[in-house]
């Protein structure tokens, strides 16, 4: 079932402001339900994007700003992580778990791509996208919960 919702054409900064305000609003709602704010922020993007309301379209400007945001998020997380704690906890099973946490999504993406009969390079690309995008989301949720420097946070942010 497909809905035809008219597009709301706003200047780029108006779109960005609308997205930020709604993301913050939905994030606050999720926090009141004891959920990570990122869930509400993602819901705001889905709501405003072409999937539901079609208010915001993926433009080159929005793509650059979103990539910059992910870049800054990973840098901030790197500044907050205690490297000595990571080195101490990189023993035995912990290093194996962190390696698996990176390679399992790559392998899963590869098999999903093969299921859809994509070429090998496309399937590897899908796997890498899944593996790489999982890290910033995990880091953001751990930061929101104040658990980035906990043993779980240290072990899940090796890569």
TIDOVEX-391532 format. One line per field, with one value per atom (N, C-alpha, C): atom name; residue number from 1; x, y, z. Coordinates in pm, 1 decimal. Layout:
BEGIN
a <- c(CA,...) $
k <- c(NUM,...) $
east <- c(X,...) $
north <- c(Y,...) $
up <- c(Z,...) $
***
This chain:
BEGIN
a <- c(N,CA,C,N,CA,C,N,CA,C,N,CA,C,N,CA,C,N,CA,C,N,CA,C,N,CA,C,N,CA,C,N,CA,C,N,CA,C,N,CA,C,N,CA,C,N,CA,C,N,CA,C,N,CA,C,N,CA,C,N,CA,C,N,CA,C,N,CA,C,N,CA,C,N,CA,C,N,CA,C,N,CA,C,N,CA,C,N,CA,C,N,CA,C,N,CA,C,N,CA,C,N,CA,C,N,CA,C,N,CA,C,N,CA,C,N,CA,C,N,CA,C,N,CA,C,N,CA,C,N,CA,C,N,CA,C,N,CA,C,N,CA,C,N,CA,C,N,CA,C,N,CA,C,N,CA,C,N,CA,C,N,CA,C,N,CA,C,N,CA,C,N,CA,C,N,CA,C,N,CA,C,N,CA,C,N,CA,C,N,CA,C,N,CA,C,N,CA,C,N,CA,C,N,CA,C,N,CA,C,N,CA,C,N,CA,C,N,CA,C,N,CA,C,N,CA,C,N,CA,C,N,CA,C,N,CA,C,N,CA,C,N,CA,C,N,CA,C,N,CA,C,N,CA,C,N,CA,C,N,CA,C,N,CA,C,N,CA,C,N,CA,C,N,CA,C,N,CA,C,N,CA,C,N,CA,C,N,CA,C,N,CA,C,N,CA,C,N,CA,C,N,CA,C,N,CA,C,N,CA,C,N,CA,C,N,CA,C,N,CA,C,N,CA,C,N,CA,C,N,CA,C,N,CA,C,N,CA,C,N,CA,C,N,CA,C,N,CA,C,N,CA,C,N,CA,C,N,CA,C,N,CA,C,N,CA,C,N,CA,C,N,CA,C,N,CA,C,N,CA,C,N,CA,C,N,CA,C,N,CA,C,N,CA,C,N,CA,C,N,CA,C,N,CA,C,N,CA,C,N,CA,C,N,CA,C,N,CA,C,N,CA,C,N,CA,C,N,CA,C,N,CA,C,N,CA,C,N,CA,C,N,CA,C,N,CA,C,N,CA,C,N,CA,C,N,CA,C,N,CA,C,N,CA,C,N,CA,C,N,CA,C,N,CA,C,N,CA,C,N,CA,C,N,CA,C,N,CA,C,N,CA,C,N,CA,C,N,CA,C,N,CA,C,N,CA,C,N,CA,C,N,CA,C,N,CA,C,N,CA,C,N,CA,C,N,CA,C,N,CA,C,N,CA,C,N,CA,C,N,CA,C,N,CA,C,N,CA,C,N,CA,C,N,CA,C) $
k <- c(1,1,1,2,2,2,3,3,3,4,4,4,5,5,5,6,6,6,7,7,7,8,8,8,9,9,9,10,10,10,11,11,11,12,12,12,13,13,13,14,14,14,15,15,15,16,16,16,17,17,17,18,18,18,19,19,19,20,20,20,21,21,21,22,22,22,23,23,23,24,24,24,25,25,25,26,26,26,27,27,27,28,28,28,29,29,29,30,30,30,31,31,31,32,32,32,33,33,33,34,34,34,35,35,35,36,36,36,37,37,37,38,38,38,39,39,39,40,40,40,41,41,41,42,42,42,43,43,43,44,44,44,45,45,45,46,46,46,47,47,47,48,48,48,49,49,49,50,50,50,51,51,51,52,52,52,53,53,53,54,54,54,55,55,55,56,56,56,57,57,57,58,58,58,59,59,59,60,60,60,61,61,61,62,62,62,63,63,63,64,64,64,65,65,65,66,66,66,67,67,67,68,68,68,69,69,69,70,70,70,71,71,71,72,72,72,73,73,73,74,74,74,75,75,75,76,76,76,77,77,77,78,78,78,79,79,79,80,80,80,81,81,81,82,82,82,83,83,83,84,84,84,85,85,85,86,86,86,87,87,87,88,88,88,89,89,89,90,90,90,91,91,91,92,92,92,93,93,93,94,94,94,95,95,95,96,96,96,97,97,97,98,98,98,99,99,99,100,100,100,101,101,101,102,102,102,103,103,103,104,104,104,105,105,105,106,106,106,107,107,107,108,108,108,109,109,109,110,110,110,111,111,111,112,112,112,113,113,113,114,114,114,115,115,115,116,116,116,117,117,117,118,118,118,119,119,119,120,120,120,121,121,121,122,122,122,123,123,123,124,124,124,125,125,125,126,126,126,127,127,127,128,128,128,129,129,129,130,130,130,131,131,131,132,132,132,133,133,133,134,134,134,135,135,135,136,136,136,137,137,137,138,138,138,139,139,139,140,140,140,141,141,141,142,142,142,143,143,143,144,144,144,145,145,145,146,146,146,147,147,147,148,148,148,149,149,149,150,150,150,151,151,151,152,152,152,153,153,153,154,154,154,155,155,155,156,156,156,157,157,157,158,158,158,159,159,159) $
east <- c(84.1,0.0,89.3,63.2,147.2,63.4,118.8,50.6,116.7,38.4,91.8,77.5,185.8,187.5,261.5,205.8,274.9,404.1,503.4,632.6,626.3,689.4,697.9,835.0,838.9,965.2,1005.8,1104.5,1157.7,1305.5,1359.9,1504.0,1580.6,1705.2,1784.7,1789.9,1818.1,1832.3,1699.4,1589.8,1458.7,1433.9,1470.2,1459.4,1546.0,1668.5,1760.4,1707.2,1655.6,1598.3,1478.4,1390.6,1274.5,1318.1,1417.1,1467.1,1529.3,1610.1,1674.9,1574.6,1476.6,1375.7,1292.9,1247.8,1166.1,1248.6,1374.7,1461.1,1481.0,1502.9,1520.1,1391.9,1278.6,1148.7,1122.9,1141.8,1119.3,1222.1,1344.6,1446.8,1408.1,1353.6,1307.2,1193.5,1103.4,992.4,1046.6,1141.6,1198.6,1269.5,1339.1,1406.8,1307.3,1190.8,1087.3,1035.4,1045.0,1006.6,1126.7,1236.0,1358.2,1421.6,1414.3,1475.1,1582.9,1681.8,1784.0,1721.5,1771.8,1720.5,1737.5,1837.3,1863.6,1744.9,1668.1,1550.2,1451.8,1427.1,1338.7,1394.4,1524.9,1587.7,1574.3,1591.0,1573.4,1427.7,1335.4,1192.8,1158.5,1218.9,1194.5,1241.2,1356.7,1406.6,1317.2,1268.1,1177.4,1046.9,996.9,870.6,881.6,989.4,1003.8,1054.6,1118.4,1177.0,1074.6,1122.5,1032.7,946.5,979.9,903.3,761.5,743.9,610.4,559.8,614.4,560.2,623.6,739.9,807.4,838.2,868.3,903.2,1048.4,1136.8,1279.5,1331.5,1404.1,1463.3,1612.8,1670.7,1815.1,1888.3,1944.5,2021.5,2169.9,2251.9,2396.3,2435.5,2370.9,2401.6,2369.1,2253.0,2212.4,2305.6,2348.4,2441.2,2573.5,2626.1,2753.0,2739.4,2631.0,2612.4,2594.9,2523.2,2505.1,2637.1,2719.1,2849.6,2940.7,2933.4,3010.9,2966.3,2836.6,2784.4,2834.6,2834.9,2885.9,3035.0,3108.3,3251.7,3277.9,3204.6,3223.2,3182.7,3077.3,3033.8,3143.2,3205.5,3311.5,3433.2,3464.3,3576.0,3546.8,3426.7,3390.3,3398.5,3349.9,3358.3,3504.1,3587.6,3729.5,3795.9,3753.4,3809.0,3763.8,3647.2,3594.0,3640.0,3688.5,3728.4,3867.0,3882.1,4009.1,4089.8,4195.2,4274.4,4340.3,4384.0,4445.8,4348.6,4221.9,4121.1,4097.6,4099.6,4080.8,4196.7,4319.9,4436.5,4431.3,4390.6,4381.0,4276.6,4166.8,4058.3,4073.0,4175.4,4195.4,4269.9,4204.1,4265.4,4167.8,4219.7,4142.0,4013.3,3903.5,3772.7,3731.6,3773.7,3731.2,3774.1,3897.5,3943.8,3872.4,3843.9,3770.6,3629.5,3564.5,3428.3,3427.3,3525.1,3526.5,3554.1,3638.6,3664.1,3538.2,3471.0,3345.9,3239.7,3235.9,3136.5,3157.0,3277.0,3303.0,3279.1,3322.9,3315.7,3180.5,3104.1,2972.0,2880.6,2872.4,2790.1,2840.8,2972.9,3026.4,2982.9,2997.2,2959.2,2808.7,2731.0,2584.6,2543.4,2602.4,2572.3,2611.1,2721.0,2764.5,2658.6,2608.7,2509.2,2374.8,2339.3,2216.4,2231.3,2346.1,2371.5,2369.6,2426.1,2424.9,2282.6,2201.4,2061.9,1988.7,2019.6,1957.2,2034.8,2126.5,2202.1,2282.3,2341.8,2429.2,2570.5,2651.5,2789.0,2870.1,2987.1,3068.2,3106.3,3147.3,3186.8,3069.3,2951.2,2832.8,2800.5,2814.7,2784.0,2884.9,3011.9,3112.8,3084.2,3045.7,3011.5,2894.8,2792.0,2677.2,2722.8,2804.9,2855.6,2935.8,3022.0,3101.0,3012.7,2911.2,2819.0,2749.6,2705.2,2637.7,2735.2,2856.9,2955.4,2999.1,3019.8,3070.6,2962.2,2840.9,2736.0,2689.5,2716.0,2675.7,2757.8,2883.3,2969.9,2922.6,2896.5,2850.4,2717.8,2628.7,2500.8,2525.0,2607.5,2638.6,2705.9,2800.3,2871.2,2775.4,2686.5,2592.2,2500.5,2451.8,2364.1,2441.0,2564.4,2645.4,2674.1,2698.1,2720.4,2595.1,2478.9,2353.4,2326.1,2362.2,2338.9,2450.0,2554.9,2667.0,2750.0,2751.4,2820.3,2939.9,2985.8,3094.1,3223.5,3250.8,3372.8,3351.8,3234.5,3209.9,3278.6,3290.5,3351.0,3280.4,3148.6,3074.0,3105.7,3109.3,3139.6,3279.4,3375.3,3512.8,3525.0,3458.2,3470.4,3397.5,3293.0,3215.7,3267.9,3367.0,3416.6,3562.9,3611.0,3749.6,3774.0,3684.3,3705.9,3642.9) $
north <- c(-116.6,0.0,123.8,215.1,332.1,458.1,554.1,680.5,788.2,875.0,990.1,1112.1,1145.7,1261.4,1371.8,1491.1,1598.6,1637.2,1672.5,1711.6,1855.7,1881.7,2016.3,2071.6,2165.4,2221.0,2338.1,2316.9,2420.5,2439.8,2557.7,2576.1,2477.5,2453.7,2352.5,2375.3,2497.3,2520.9,2508.8,2538.8,2517.0,2367.4,2288.3,2142.6,2090.0,2140.1,2096.0,2132.9,2253.9,2296.6,2210.1,2185.6,2100.4,1961.1,1906.1,1773.1,1771.2,1870.9,1876.0,1892.9,1980.5,2003.4,1877.7,1816.7,1696.3,1579.5,1569.5,1463.7,1481.5,1604.0,1631.0,1601.0,1640.7,1617.1,1467.5,1391.4,1247.0,1179.7,1232.2,1178.9,1195.6,1311.8,1336.2,1241.6,1218.3,1125.7,986.0,941.7,807.9,798.9,905.6,904.2,895.1,954.7,942.8,800.8,724.4,583.2,494.2,556.9,484.3,411.7,473.5,420.4,518.7,471.5,564.1,671.2,792.9,904.5,879.1,800.9,775.4,708.9,630.8,567.0,674.3,773.9,883.6,965.6,984.6,1060.9,988.2,858.2,779.8,784.5,774.2,782.8,917.1,1024.9,1156.6,1160.0,1101.0,1095.8,1014.6,902.1,818.7,892.8,961.4,1034.4,1147.7,1226.1,1341.1,1304.0,1190.2,1149.1,1098.4,1048.2,1004.8,884.1,813.4,694.6,727.9,834.7,864.8,1000.1,1109.7,1242.2,1307.4,1263.4,1315.0,1464.8,1513.3,1654.3,1680.9,1588.4,1609.8,1506.1,1554.7,1466.7,1457.4,1348.7,1329.5,1412.7,1522.4,1609.8,1593.6,1649.0,1640.6,1714.3,1827.3,1902.9,1821.6,1757.7,1677.0,1557.5,1500.4,1386.8,1429.0,1543.8,1592.2,1620.7,1685.2,1716.9,1590.1,1491.7,1367.1,1292.4,1290.5,1225.3,1299.5,1431.6,1510.3,1480.2,1465.6,1432.4,1298.5,1197.7,1065.6,1074.9,1148.4,1167.2,1231.6,1338.7,1406.8,1318.5,1239.0,1147.8,1047.1,990.7,892.6,960.2,1082.8,1155.4,1183.3,1229.5,1256.9,1129.4,1020.1,892.4,853.6,875.4,844.2,927.4,1050.8,1136.4,1092.8,1031.0,989.7,851.2,771.3,634.4,635.2,557.1,543.7,432.7,468.8,372.8,268.3,308.0,211.5,99.9,135.4,34.3,-60.6,-9.1,-94.8,-193.0,-144.1,-231.8,-339.7,-302.4,-401.0,-507.9,-467.4,-563.8,-643.8,-615.7,-689.2,-819.4,-911.4,-1040.0,-1150.9,-1261.4,-1383.2,-1365.9,-1396.6,-1394.0,-1254.6,-1153.5,-1017.4,-978.2,-1008.6,-972.9,-1056.6,-1181.8,-1268.3,-1215.1,-1173.7,-1120.1,-992.6,-905.1,-780.1,-805.4,-902.1,-935.7,-993.9,-1082.2,-1139.3,-1031.5,-933.4,-825.8,-744.2,-744.4,-673.5,-762.2,-887.0,-973.2,-1040.6,-1065.0,-1127.6,-1041.1,-908.1,-827.3,-828.1,-831.3,-836.4,-964.9,-1075.2,-1204.8,-1211.4,-1159.5,-1158.8,-1075.8,-958.2,-873.8,-940.3,-1013.4,-1086.2,-1188.5,-1264.4,-1366.7,-1306.0,-1192.6,-1124.2,-1079.2,-1023.5,-982.1,-1098.9,-1210.4,-1329.6,-1381.2,-1371.2,-1414.3,-1333.9,-1204.5,-1118.6,-1118.4,-1211.7,-1234.7,-1112.5,-1043.1,-930.6,-982.2,-900.2,-941.9,-937.3,-998.0,-1014.5,-879.8,-783.5,-652.5,-583.4,-594.0,-533.2,-600.0,-731.6,-801.7,-767.0,-753.4,-712.1,-569.8,-483.4,-345.4,-341.7,-421.6,-427.0,-471.4,-574.9,-622.8,-517.6,-445.6,-339.4,-225.9,-191.1,-85.0,-122.9,-245.9,-291.7,-291.1,-339.9,-347.8,-209.4,-118.6,13.5,100.6,94.5,180.4,133.7,10.5,-36.8,30.1,63.7,121.5,258.4,356.2,485.8,477.0,391.2,376.1,318.7,216.1,155.8,257.0,331.7,430.5,537.2,585.2,689.1,638.2,516.5,460.9,443.2,393.6,379.4,514.9,617.6,751.9,803.8,784.4,830.0,762.1,635.2,559.6,579.8,653.3,675.4,550.2,460.4,332.1,317.8,426.2,415.7,367.7,408.8,366.0,244.8,184.7,61.6,-54.4,-169.7,-285.0,-320.5,-313.5,-343.6,-240.3,-113.8,-7.7,-20.2,-54.2,-70.7,-186.8,-296.2,-415.5,-400.4,-320.9,-309.0,-199.6,-125.0,-15.8,-33.3,-156.6,-180.0,-128.9,-161.9,-126.3,5.8) $
up <- c(0.0,0.0,0.0,-90.4,-105.6,-88.3,-14.9,7.8,-75.9,-133.4,-205.2,-116.6,-49.8,38.0,-35.2,-43.6,-115.1,-44.4,-122.3,-68.2,-18.5,94.3,148.5,111.1,19.3,-27.5,61.6,145.3,232.3,200.8,230.1,213.1,301.9,266.5,335.6,486.2,530.3,674.0,747.3,681.6,742.9,759.9,659.4,670.8,784.4,791.8,895.7,1033.9,1047.8,1175.0,1213.1,1118.6,1143.6,1187.9,1120.6,1154.6,1294.1,1326.5,1457.5,1570.6,1550.9,1655.1,1678.2,1570.3,1584.7,1640.5,1600.7,1653.9,1803.7,1845.7,1989.4,2066.0,2009.1,2072.5,2088.6,1980.6,1987.4,2078.9,2080.2,2169.7,2315.3,2348.6,2485.8,2523.2,2430.0,2456.2,2484.7,2405.0,2426.3,2560.7,2600.1,2729.5,2844.3,2828.8,2933.4,2946.1,2837.0,2840.3,2870.8,2920.9,2957.1,2838.1,2721.0,2599.4,2552.8,2477.0,2425.7,2335.9,2347.9,2267.9,2118.9,2083.5,1942.1,1873.0,1944.6,1885.0,1839.3,1922.8,1885.0,1770.9,1769.4,1662.0,1528.3,1530.8,1408.0,1363.5,1458.8,1424.8,1360.7,1409.7,1350.5,1205.8,1178.9,1042.0,950.8,1001.3,921.2,895.9,998.1,984.4,882.5,889.5,800.1,661.2,649.6,522.4,422.9,310.5,202.8,238.8,346.3,383.0,426.0,505.3,558.3,509.1,560.2,527.7,404.9,365.8,246.9,256.9,378.2,395.2,356.7,389.3,368.0,270.0,170.1,69.6,94.6,56.1,72.6,-32.3,12.1,-76.0,-44.9,-129.9,-108.0,20.1,47.7,169.3,293.8,294.6,409.5,426.8,317.2,322.5,385.7,345.5,400.1,549.2,589.2,730.9,813.4,760.4,836.0,850.4,746.1,756.0,852.8,853.4,948.6,1091.5,1111.9,1244.4,1294.7,1208.8,1247.9,1279.0,1196.8,1218.2,1354.5,1385.6,1513.8,1631.2,1614.4,1720.0,1753.6,1652.1,1675.4,1738.9,1698.7,1760.3,1907.4,1938.4,2077.7,2161.0,2106.3,2178.2,2200.3,2100.3,2115.0,2223.2,2238.5,2343.0,2482.1,2491.1,2620.8,2663.9,2571.3,2603.9,2667.1,2772.0,2840.9,2773.1,2702.8,2625.9,2716.1,2835.4,2927.0,2964.1,2985.0,3018.1,2901.2,2780.5,2662.7,2650.9,2668.1,2657.6,2765.5,2888.1,2996.0,2967.4,2906.2,2884.9,2755.7,2675.0,2548.9,2574.6,2639.4,2670.5,2637.3,2589.3,2571.7,2494.5,2562.1,2496.9,2451.7,2521.4,2486.7,2345.8,2309.5,2175.2,2070.0,2102.2,2008.7,1987.7,2095.6,2085.5,2002.0,2022.7,1946.4,1798.3,1767.9,1627.3,1564.0,1636.9,1585.4,1566.3,1657.7,1646.7,1520.1,1466.6,1342.2,1220.4,1227.9,1110.0,1089.1,1194.0,1176.4,1089.8,1112.0,1020.7,876.5,858.4,722.0,653.0,723.4,665.6,643.1,738.7,723.0,602.0,588.1,472.7,342.4,345.1,226.2,184.7,281.6,248.7,207.4,266.4,222.9,78.1,45.3,-92.9,-189.6,-148.8,-234.9,-252.7,-147.1,-156.7,-264.3,-271.4,-372.2,-504.4,-517.6,-640.4,-686.0,-590.3,-622.4,-648.6,-715.6,-741.5,-611.9,-613.6,-492.8,-431.5,-511.9,-458.0,-389.5,-446.0,-384.0,-251.4,-244.3,-119.4,-10.8,-48.2,49.5,95.9,4.3,39.4,138.0,114.7,206.1,344.6,349.6,477.8,551.5,480.3,542.6,592.3,515.7,558.6,688.7,697.7,819.8,937.0,916.0,1023.9,1070.4,977.2,1012.6,1075.1,1025.3,1080.2,1216.3,1253.3,1385.2,1495.2,1468.9,1570.8,1619.4,1532.2,1583.4,1659.2,1615.1,1685.2,1823.9,1833.1,1963.2,2055.0,2000.3,2081.2,2132.4,2046.9,2088.3,2198.9,2186.5,2289.8,2420.4,2413.2,2534.3,2598.3,2515.4,2569.9,2638.8,2576.2,2635.3,2768.7,2778.3,2901.2,3004.1,2967.5,3058.5,3080.5,2984.3,2999.2,2905.8,2844.8,2747.2,2811.6,2935.7,3003.7,3092.8,3086.8,3162.5,3091.3,3157.3,3089.0,2958.2,2956.5,2833.7,2726.3,2763.8,2668.1,2611.3,2696.5,2650.2,2552.7,2584.9,2500.8,2368.8,2366.2,2242.3,2150.1,2191.6,2107.4,2067.8,2058.3,2015.2,1875.2,1783.8,1644.4,1619.8) $
***
